[in-house]
Amino acid sequence: MDSKKSAPSLSHLSCREAQAPLVSALIKGFSRARGEEEALTIARDVIWEDAIRSGRSLAEVYSGTSLEALLQVVQEVWAVDGTMEITNVELTRETLCFDVTACEYAEMYERLGLRKMGCLLSCDRDFPFMEGFNPDIQLQRTQTIMEGADHCDFRYRKRLPPTTTG
């Protein structure tokens, strides 16, 4: 195993669990002081910036931005140790598709009484993550377990190059 890919001292889930109480308390405090809409907008912007940095960092750690490298991130970081149950994996030259049918992230936010903030703190990061990891890959997802669906449907596709007419 490459030394760059050595296991972090905390799992991805453990990091999210450690961050969630403080981050949610800050958001609630800012909501009281500045209003919920402004607090959520600022929080979303900061979380998105962090997700973009995370995408860049993991692209470097995994030495690539291909769909294959993305699948490695999913399996070795996000879903390590069964944190997410991934089914129906389909990898082609142009797409990576899979479903998440069990999610310990959703269970953790529920246990902490923070399920309502779970999408903001975790699920919504998936879209800006791709901006940092590879902006030429687009994520489409129509549902999440966090929002009450029975599964999350991840559909990554390489963006088509712009066409020119002449």
C-alpha positions in Angstrom: 0.0 0.0 0.0 1.3 3.5 -0.9 2.4 5.5 2.1 0.3 8.4 0.9 -2.8 6.2 1.4 -2.1 5.2 5.0 -5.2 5.1 7.1 -6.0 8.3 9.0 -6.0 8.2 12.7 -9.8 8.8 12.7 -12.2 7.4 10.2 -14.2 9.7 8.0 -17.3 8.9 10.0 -15.5 9.6 13.3 -14.3 13.0 12.0 -17.9 13.9 11.0 -19.1 12.8 14.4 -16.5 14.8 16.2 -17.3 18.0 14.1 -21.1 17.8 14.1 -22.0 19.0 17.6 -19.7 22.0 17.5 -20.6 23.0 13.9 -24.3 22.6 14.5 -24.0 24.7 17.7 -22.2 27.4 15.9 -24.8 27.4 13.1 -27.6 27.6 15.7 -25.9 30.4 17.5 -25.3 32.4 14.3 -28.9 31.8 13.4 -30.0 33.4 16.6 -27.7 36.4 16.1 -28.0 36.9 12.3 -31.1 35.0 11.3 -31.4 31.5 10.0 -31.1 32.3 6.3 -27.9 34.2 6.6 -26.4 31.7 9.0 -27.2 28.7 6.7 -25.9 30.6 3.6 -22.6 31.3 5.4 -22.3 27.7 6.7 -23.1 26.3 3.3 -20.4 28.4 1.7 -17.8 27.5 4.2 -18.7 23.8 4.0 -18.6 23.9 0.2 -15.2 25.5 0.3 -14.0 22.8 2.6 -15.4 20.1 0.3 -13.6 21.5 -2.7 -10.3 21.5 -0.7 -11.1 17.9 0.3 -11.6 16.9 -3.3 -8.3 18.4 -4.3 -6.5 16.7 -1.4 -8.0 13.3 -2.2 -7.2 13.7 -5.9 -3.6 14.2 -4.8 -3.6 11.3 -2.3 -5.1 9.0 -4.9 -2.8 10.3 -7.7 -5.6 10.9 -10.1 -9.0 12.2 -10.9 -10.5 9.4 -12.9 -13.7 7.6 -12.2 -11.6 4.7 -11.0 -9.8 6.9 -8.5 -13.2 8.3 -7.4 -14.4 4.7 -6.8 -11.4 4.1 -4.6 -12.2 7.2 -2.6 -15.8 6.0 -2.1 -14.7 2.6 -1.0 -11.6 3.4 1.0 -12.6 6.7 2.6 -16.3 7.2 2.6 -17.4 3.6 3.0 -14.5 2.1 4.8 -15.3 -0.5 7.4 -18.9 -0.8 6.2 -19.8 2.9 7.0 -21.9 2.8 3.8 -23.3 -0.3 2.1 -22.7 0.2 -1.6 -24.6 -1.8 -4.2 -25.2 -1.9 -7.9 -21.8 -0.6 -8.7 -21.3 0.1 -12.4 -18.1 1.6 -13.7 -17.6 2.4 -17.4 -15.3 4.8 -19.2 -17.9 7.5 -18.9 -19.9 6.8 -15.7 -19.7 5.6 -12.2 -23.0 4.6 -10.7 -23.9 3.1 -7.4 -26.5 3.1 -4.7 -26.0 3.4 -1.0 -28.5 1.2 0.8 -27.3 1.7 4.4 -25.6 4.8 5.8 -24.0 5.1 9.2 -23.6 8.8 8.6 -27.4 9.2 8.6 -27.6 7.0 11.7 -25.0 9.1 13.5 -26.7 12.4 12.8 -30.0 10.8 13.9 -28.4 9.6 17.1 -26.9 13.0 17.8 -30.3 14.7 17.2 -28.9 16.4 14.1 -30.6 14.6 11.2 -32.0 17.9 10.0 -28.5 19.3 9.5 -27.1 16.0 8.2 -27.5 17.0 4.6 -25.8 20.3 5.0 -23.0 18.8 7.0 -22.4 15.7 4.9 -24.6 14.9 1.9 -24.5 18.3 0.2 -20.6 18.2 0.3 -20.7 15.6 -2.5 -21.4 18.1 -5.2 -18.6 20.7 -4.5 -16.3 17.8 -3.7 -16.3 17.0 -7.4 -15.3 20.6 -8.2 -12.1 20.0 -6.3 -11.6 16.4 -7.3 -12.4 16.6 -11.0 -14.7 19.4 -12.3 -15.1 17.4 -15.6 -17.2 14.8 -13.7 -20.8 15.7 -12.7 -22.8 14.1 -9.9 -26.5 13.6 -10.2 -28.3 12.4 -7.2 -32.1 12.5 -6.7 -32.5 11.1 -3.2 -30.7 10.4 0.0 -31.3 8.2 3.0 -30.6 11.3 5.1 -33.8 12.8 3.6 -35.8 9.7 4.2 -35.3 7.7 1.0 -34.5 4.0 1.2 -31.3 4.6 -0.7 -29.0 7.2 -2.2 -28.5 7.1 -5.9 -25.1 8.3 -7.0 -24.6 8.9 -10.7 -21.3 10.3 -11.8 -20.8 11.1 -15.5 -18.0 12.7 -17.4 -19.2 16.0 -18.8 -19.4 16.2 -22.5 -17.0 18.6 -24.2 -18.8 21.7 -25.6 -19.7 21.4 -29.2 -19.0 24.0 -31.7 -21.0 24.8 -34.7 -19.5 26.1 -37.8 
